[in-house]
Amino acid sequence: MTTTVLVVEDETKLRELLRSYFEREGMVVLSTASGSEAIDLAQRGRPDLVILDLGLPDVPGEDVAQDLRRFMDVPILMLTAKASESDRIRGLELGADDYMTKPFSPRELVLRAQAILRRGRDASPRGERSSFGNGTLIIDEARREVLLDNHPVDLTPTEWNLLIALTTTPGRVYSRFELINRTRGYEFEGYERTIDSHVKNLRRKIEANPSSPRIIETVLGAGYRLGLSRDV
């Protein structure tokens, strides 16, 4: 099955360079310099991955990411000239699966994109349906669905992988190092804050009170664990 990538980048030379790199890998590339057009392309083309520049001329990339998240859970790799940690964390909190600062190596970007796509395939269904906390949380891996109190929850690929990792052994403490490798497949600078951002996003979706979480618990100085037991 052919992989489709949407490249949203206002620098023409960079946009075409990325197109050539992805097409060399056998992928179909949709591209635009416009944030508003990116939404339309995503709705019509249903890409498997979005490469999104935050410094777009018409609509801020952050707004594009938020709009994308309203109707699809496509992985997003953000590009920006902003290199500060706060900017990187802000991008991740908007739902990005990865983040690269300019200038960057196009080859590295393609490798990171392939890693994101591979994680999505590796997290493919095993045909299991698991229940936790007397039915509070249900994960149907065959359908790639999460139910919270019988209500469906939409997760990004990274959030899904994070939840699957934590539910593998309920009560076990997973370090940030373990989780970054389970959800992203490689280590990079700032990984601890990155996992914290994804946990924060996940808690917003599955915790009744994200500021006092009961499903994903923080273990100070150690990492995170699932606070619900597996139902028999």
MOJO-V729549 format. One record per residue. N is the residue number from 1. RES is the residue in one letter. PHI is phi in whole degrees, -180 to 180 (NA if undefined). OMEGA is omega in whole degrees, -180 to 180 (* if undefined). D_CENTER is the distance of its C-alpha to the mean C-alpha in Angstrom with 2 decimals. Layout:
N;RES;PHI;OMEGA;D_CENTER  N;RES;PHI;OMEGA;D_CENTER
//
This chain:
1;M;NA;-176;21.42  2;T;-74;178;20.61  3;T;-90;179;17.13  4;T;-113;179;16.73  5;V;-118;175;14.99  6;L;-103;179;15.38  7;V;-105;180;16.43  8;V;-113;-173;17.05  9;E;-151;-175;19.36  10;D;-85;176;22.79  11;E;-82;-173;24.43  12;T;-57;-177;26.19  13;K;-63;179;26.85  14;L;-67;179;23.33  15;R;-60;-180;22.02  16;E;-71;177;24.66  17;L;-65;179;24.12  18;L;-65;176;20.49  19;R;-57;-177;21.78  20;S;-64;-180;24.36  21;Y;-66;-179;22.09  22;F;-69;179;19.73  23;E;-65;177;22.84  24;R;-63;179;24.44  25;E;-90;177;21.80  26;G;84;-179;22.80  27;M;-96;173;19.95  28;V;-87;-176;20.75  29;V;-118;168;19.88  30;L;-103;-178;19.90  31;S;-146;179;20.43  32;T;-160;175;21.52  33;A;-101;-173;22.46  34;S;-112;177;22.13  35;G;-67;-180;19.41  36;S;-67;178;21.38  37;E;-69;180;21.86  38;A;-60;179;18.16  39;I;-62;179;17.71  40;D;-64;179;20.69  41;L;-63;-180;19.62  42;A;-66;-180;16.25  43;Q;-68;-178;18.31  44;R;-84;-175;20.93  45;G;-91;-179;19.18  46;R;45;-178;16.10  47;P;-66;177;14.25  48;D;-86;-178;11.99  49;L;-158;177;10.11  50;V;-119;172;10.78  51;I;-98;-168;12.19  52;L;-123;174;12.96  53;D;-79;-179;15.81  54;L;-82;-177;16.15  55;G;-95;-179;19.94  56;L;-85;-175;20.89  57;P;-75;-174;24.55  58;D;-103;-178;24.41  59;V;-130;178;21.30  60;P;-55;180;19.15  61;G;-58;178;15.73  62;E;-60;179;14.42  63;D;-69;178;16.27  64;V;-62;180;14.95  65;A;-61;180;11.28  66;Q;-65;178;12.71  67;D;-65;178;14.80  68;L;-60;-177;12.22  69;R;-67;-179;10.39  70;R;-73;-176;13.97  71;F;-130;177;14.54  72;M;-157;-178;11.64  73;D;-107;-180;8.15  74;V;-63;176;7.89  75;P;-62;-180;5.20  76;I;-125;173;6.44  77;L;-110;-175;8.28  78;M;-90;175;10.63  79;L;-118;180;14.30  80;T;-159;174;16.84  81;A;-87;-180;20.29  82;K;-82;-173;19.59  83;A;-110;-176;19.42  84;S;-72;-180;19.93  85;E;-62;-179;17.83  86;S;-63;177;17.87  87;D;-66;-180;16.50  88;R;-64;180;13.62  89;I;-65;178;12.90  90;R;-60;179;13.42  91;G;-62;-180;10.81  92;L;-68;179;8.11  93;E;-68;176;9.85  94;L;-80;176;9.60  95;G;109;178;5.93  96;A;-69;177;5.22  97;D;-93;176;3.22  98;D;-158;-170;6.99  99;Y;-153;177;10.29  100;M;-129;180;13.78  101;T;-101;179;17.09  102;K;-83;-6;20.07  103;P;-76;-179;22.12  104;F;-144;177;20.16  105;S;-85;177;21.05  106;P;-57;179;20.08  107;R;-64;178;20.38  108;E;-65;179;17.89  109;L;-61;179;15.38  110;V;-62;179;16.12  111;L;-64;178;15.81  112;R;-67;178;12.35  113;A;-60;179;11.42  114;Q;-64;178;13.35  115;A;-65;178;11.70  116;I;-62;-180;8.22  117;L;-64;180;10.48  118;R;-65;179;12.58  119;R;-63;178;10.20  120;G;-63;179;9.72  121;R;-72;-178;13.52  122;D;-66;179;14.28  123;A;-87;-178;12.74  124;S;-65;-170;15.14  125;P;-58;174;17.65  126;R;-107;178;20.53  127;G;79;-177;22.47  128;E;-103;173;22.28  129;R;-124;-175;22.34  130;S;-117;-179;22.24  131;S;-124;-178;23.49  132;F;-136;176;23.36  133;G;62;-180;25.52  134;N;55;176;28.14  135;G;87;179;25.77  136;T;-61;-179;23.74  137;L;-123;178;20.48  138;I;-125;179;20.44  139;I;-120;178;17.94  140;D;-108;-176;18.99  141;E;-71;180;17.38  142;A;-63;-180;19.66  143;R;-101;-177;18.36  144;R;54;-178;14.79  145;E;-123;174;15.73  146;V;-124;177;15.69  147;L;-117;175;18.83  148;L;-118;-174;19.75  149;D;52;178;23.53  150;N;70;176;23.50  151;H;-109;-179;21.21  152;P;-66;179;18.05  153;V;-123;178;14.68  154;D;-88;-179;11.79  155;L;-120;172;8.41  156;T;-73;178;4.95  157;P;-56;180;4.86  158;T;-67;178;3.70  159;E;-64;177;6.10  160;W;-61;-180;8.29  161;N;-62;179;8.80  162;L;-65;180;9.55  163;L;-66;179;11.93  164;I;-61;179;13.47  165;A;-62;-177;14.19  166;L;-69;-178;15.88  167;T;-86;179;17.82  168;T;-59;177;19.19  169;T;-136;180;21.95  170;P;-56;179;22.31  171;G;90;178;23.94  172;R;-74;178;23.10  173;V;-86;177;21.76  174;Y;-106;179;18.80  175;S;-71;177;18.85  176;R;-62;179;16.00  177;F;-61;179;16.96  178;E;-63;-176;16.62  179;L;-69;180;13.21  180;I;-66;178;11.79  181;N;-76;178;13.53  182;R;-73;-174;12.50  183;T;-97;-175;8.71  184;R;-125;172;8.91  185;G;83;177;12.48  186;Y;-160;-179;14.18  187;E;-102;176;15.54  188;F;-151;-177;15.57  189;E;-60;178;17.34  190;G;84;-173;16.09  191;Y;-62;-177;13.88  192;E;-62;179;15.43  193;R;-66;179;14.52  194;T;-64;178;10.88  195;I;-62;178;10.81  196;D;-58;180;12.98  197;S;-65;-180;10.68  198;H;-68;176;7.95  199;V;-63;179;11.18  200;K;-60;179;12.57  201;N;-64;-179;10.04  202;L;-65;179;10.51  203;R;-62;178;14.19  204;R;-59;-175;14.55  205;K;-92;-173;13.89  206;I;-121;180;15.98  207;E;-101;175;18.56  208;A;-64;178;21.80  209;N;-134;-176;22.15  210;P;-57;180;19.04  211;S;-78;176;21.58  212;S;-135;-171;23.38  213;P;-69;177;20.90  214;R;-119;-179;22.50  215;I;-92;176;19.75  216;I;-109;-175;17.62  217;E;-95;174;20.34  218;T;-92;174;20.49  219;V;-111;-172;23.12  220;L;-54;178;24.44  221;G;77;-176;24.58  222;A;-127;-178;22.94  223;G;149;-176;19.39  224;Y;-135;176;18.17  225;R;-148;175;19.54  226;L;-81;-177;19.57  227;G;-86;179;22.55  228;L;-102;176;23.43  229;S;-90;178;25.64  230;R;-74;178;25.30  231;D;-77;-180;27.78  232;V;-77;*;30.50
//
